[in-house]
Amino acid sequence: SNRVFSLVALLGVAVSLFWAFRIAQIWREINGDYSREISVEGTGEAYSVPDRAVVNLGVTTDAATSEEAVSQNTEKMNAVLEAVKALGVAEEDIQTTGYYLNPKYNWTDAGQVDDGYTLTQNVEVKLTNFDLIGDLIADSSAAGANMVGGVTFTVEDGEAATQEARIEAVAEAKLKAEQIAEASGLTLGDVVSYYEYSSDSGKGGYYDMAEASFDGEKSVPTIEPGQEEVSLTVTLSYQLR
C-alpha cells in the first residue's frame, strides 16, 4: 500500500507541474510576454578569375574482336597521352576516368546479330596554363582523340570571393532589418540566428570535334575562361524589444 501511495503521489506532482508550466505559458502568450523575432534575407555577389581548367578527352574504337579493339584503342590513346605530355603536362595532372569495352549488335530480319566491339577510354587533363588549352585540344585530336568533352574552369581557392559575397549579403540584410524596424516602429534586439547558402556559377567552354581540321596547319580553338560568380544568401533573425 505504501508503494501504491508513493506512485500516486509522484503522478500527482508530475501532473501538477505540467499544468503549472502550461498555464504559465498560456499566460505569457496572452499578455505578449514571449520572444518575438523578425527574419530578413540579404544576397551578395562576387567574382573570381578561374585558376584551373579541366579538359576531358577520349578515344573510341570499333573493331571486329575485343582483342583488336583493345590493341587499336591502346595505340591511339598512347599517342594522345604522348601529345599531351609533350605540351609539358605532368603525369599527376592526367587521370583515366573511364574504360569501357562493350559488344556491338546489329538488327537484321533474322534478329539481333553480333557486330564486333566498341572500346571507349576517357582521360581528364588538368591545366593551370590556359594558353595550352587550344594546343591541347588540337594536338590530342590530331593524335587520335575523337571525343572532347566540356572544358571546365574552376577556382582552387574561392574563399576570398565567398567572404566578399558574405559581407555584402549581411550588410544588405542588416539594412533591410533597420528599414523594417523604422517603418513599423519596432526595436531590434540581438541577432539570434544566422543561416547562409551559396551557389557557384562556373564558366566552361565546349569544343566541337566536327569543326576541327588538321590538314596542313593545325586548327587551334580559342577557349576563354571568363570568370566565376559566387552568389550567397544569408538569413538573419533579430529579437524584437
C-alpha positions, 0 to 999 in steps of 0.5 A: 500500500505504501508503494501504491501511495508513493506512485500516486503521489509522484503522478500527482506532482508530475501532473501538477507541474505540467499544468503549472508550466502550461498555464504559465505559458498560456499566460505569457502568450496572452499578455505578449510576454514571449520572444518575438523575432523578425527574419530578413534575407540579404544576397551578395555577389562576387567574382573570381578569375578561374585558376584551373581548367579541366579538359576531358578527352577520349578515344573510341574504337570499333573493331571486329574482336575485343582483342583488336579493339583493345590493341587499336584503342591502346595505340591511339590513346598512347599517342594522345597521352604522348601529345599531351605530355609533350605540351609539358603536362605532368603525369599527376595532372592526367587521370583515366576516368573511364574504360569501357569495352562493350559488344556491338549488335546489329538488327537484321530480319533474322534478329539481333546479330553480333557486330564486333566491339566498341572500346571507349577510354576517357582521360581528364587533363588538368591545366593551370596554363590556359594558353595550352588549352587550344594546343591541347585540344588540337594536338590530342585530336590530331593524335587520335582523340575523337571525343572532347568533352566540356572544358571546365574552369574552376577556382582552387581557392574561392574563399576570398570571393565567398567572404566578399559575397558574405559581407555584402549579403549581411550588410544588405540584410542588416539594412533591410532589418533597420528599414523594417524596424523604422517603418513599423516602429519596432526595436531590434534586439540581438541577432539570434540566428544566422543561416547562409547558402551559396551557389557557384556559377562556373564558366566552361567552354565546349569544343566541337570535334566536327569543326576541327581540321588538321590538314596542313596547319593545325586548327587551334580553338580559342577557349576563354575562361571568363570568370566565376560568380559566387552568389550567397544568401544569408538569413538573419533573425533579430529579437524584437524589444 
